[in-house]
């Protein structure tokens, strides 16, 4: 069976690390985390966990999300050389256990013509899943998150990274869904991400004009200039 690495960037996720790890260890043959110098105990939580490699780097702040994704691929191949796939999952994202079987089926049997798998993402307004921001059946918010490590795939753009160098992306509404709980995290966490994203958009000289500003971006950028990053 083909081995899978779950890879993620992290900063100050102590409120979510235990729940995230409990789900991730059920699907991963290895876990690769690049920590942005957390100060809340997140880094220490993972130091003694089996099959987990945790590094520290400021790559997201300095270079952005595209280079950070490329770095996760590089480090996954380095620390888990026998892995075939890598899936990127943030700490506010979950897959449901009833869909683990479908994930494993895709991992082991998807034909080589497809070197990327995209998942529908549901943007929940709360952890209880009482409502979603948009109906995933009509607006699935496709996330090209699972890539073969033996192919020359890479990401471009500092913000809203785009995948390049791939053969084909496998998209199917029957693929496992990523449950996204960003709206249910603390206001402090959302503000921290908002300031970072506004900074990265301003830094993206090459591609920044090709995608629109978030409706709160000007406010977050002003706060970033006054407060810096958390």
N, C-alpha and C positions, 0 to 999 in steps of 0.2 A: 504494500500500500504506500502511496506517495505521502511524504511527510510535509507538515504545514507549520510555518512559523507565524505567530501573531506578533505584529510589530506596532509600536506606538511611541509617540512623543508624550512627555509628561511634565507638568509643573504643578506642585501643590494640589494634589488630588486626594488627600487623606480621607475625605468624606466618601470617596467612591472606590478606593483601591481594593478593599476586601471583596465587595460585591463583584467588581470587574474581574478580579483574579479568580474568584470561585467559578465564574462562567467560562473564562478563557482557558483555564487548565483542563476543561472537559473537551476542548476541540484542538488544542495545540500540542505539537510535538516539541516545540520550543517557543519561548517568549523573549522578545528583544525589546527593551525599553531604553530610549534616550531621554534622560531626565535633564530638564533645564534648571538645574541647581535648586531643587525644592528645599524649602525650609520648614515644612510642616510634618516631617516624618515619612513622607511618601517614599523617598529613596531608601530609607532604612527598612521599610516594610518588605521590600523585594530582595534585600541583600542575601537572605538565607533560603530563598525559595528554590526548589529543584527545577532544573531545566529553564531557568531564567537568567538572562544576561542583561545587566543594567549598566549603562554608561552615562556619563555626564557631558553635556555639550550645550552651547548657546546658539546652535545652528539656526533654529527658527527665528530668533530675534535678529540675528546677524544676516541671514541669507533668505529666510522665508520658507514657505511650506513646500514648494516644489523641490528645492535642494534638500530639505529635510526628508522628504519621501525617498529621494535618491539615496540619501545616506542610510536610511533604514534598510533598503535593499542591499546595499554594500555590506553593512554590518551583519545582516541576517545570513548572507552567504559566507561571511568570514567565521561566524560563531556556530552556524549550523550548516556545514558544508554538504550534508546529505539531504537537506530539505529541498523539496521541489517547488513548493508554493509559499507565498507570503501574503498575508491578509492584514490590512491596516485597520485598526479599530481604536477609536478614541475612548477615553475613560467615561464619557457620557453616552456610550453606545453599547447595545446588547443584542445578541441573537437569542431567540427563544429555543429552549431545549428540544421542543418537538420538531425543530428544523435542522438539528444537528445531523440527522441521517442524510438529508438532502445535500447538506454541505459536504459531507464525506463522499457521497456518490459523485458529485461534481469534481471533487479533488482527485478521485481515483480513476474516473472513467471518461471525463470530458475529452473529446478528441483534440489532438495537438493543433488543429487549425485555429483553435481559440487559445490565446495565451493570456487573456484578461477575462475576469468574470465581474459583471456588474450586479449590484444588489439594489432593490428598491429600498429607499429609506423613509421611515415614517417619523415625522417631526411631532412628537407628543407634547401637549401643553402641560402635562403633569405626570408624575410617576405612576399614578393610578390608571393612566390611559383612558381617561374619561372623554377626551377629545383630541383630535389631531389638527395641526395647522392647515393641512391640505389632504384631501382624500388620495391615498397612495394608489388606488386603482386607476385614477385619471391623471394624477400627477405624482409618479413614483419617485421622483428625485433620484435618478440613477446615480449610483456611486461605484466607479470602477476601482474596486478596492483589492481584488485578489489577483495577483500576477505570478506568472511562472518565473522562477529565479534564474532559469537557464536561458532566458531570452533577453535581447538587448533593449529592454524597456527603460524609459526614463520619463521624468516629469519636468515641465517648464512652468514658468510664472511663479512669482513670489507669493501671490495670493490667488485663491481659486485655481489651484494647480491643474494642469492638463496633461494627460498621458500622451506619450509619443513613442515611436519605434516599435509598435505592436503590430501583430498580424490581424487579429479580429477580436472583438469583445462579445462575450456571450451574455445576452440580456434576455431574461424570461421572468414574467411576473410570478412564476412558481419558484424562483430562486429564493433562498432565505432572505428575510427582511431585516434590515438594520433598524432597531428601535432607538431613536435619538431623543435624549432627555435633556438637551441643553437648556430648554426653557424651564426645566425643573431644578436646575442647579441654583446655587446661592446668587443673589444679586452681585456680590463681590466678585464671584468667579466670572459671571457674564460681563461685568464691567472690565475686568482684566483682559478678557479675550477681545472685547470691543476696542479697547485702546491699542492692543497689539495689531489687530487687523487694520485699523486706520493708519497706523504707522507703516505697515507693510505695503498698503495700497499707495501711499505717498512715495515710498521707496521704489516702487516698480516702474522705473523710467521706461523700460522696454515695452511692457504690456499693460501698464496701469490704465491707459486711456481706452483700452479695448473692452473694459467691463465697467458697469455703473457703480456709483457709490451706494452703499447701504443707506437707508433713510436716516439712520442715527450716526452716520460716519463723521459728519462735520462736528457734532457734539463730542464724540469720542476723541477725535483728533485734537480738539481744543483742550480736552482734559489731559491727553497724553503730553501735550506741550507744557502744561502747567505742572503735572504730577509725575511725569515719566511713567515707566512700566512698573507694575507691582513685582 
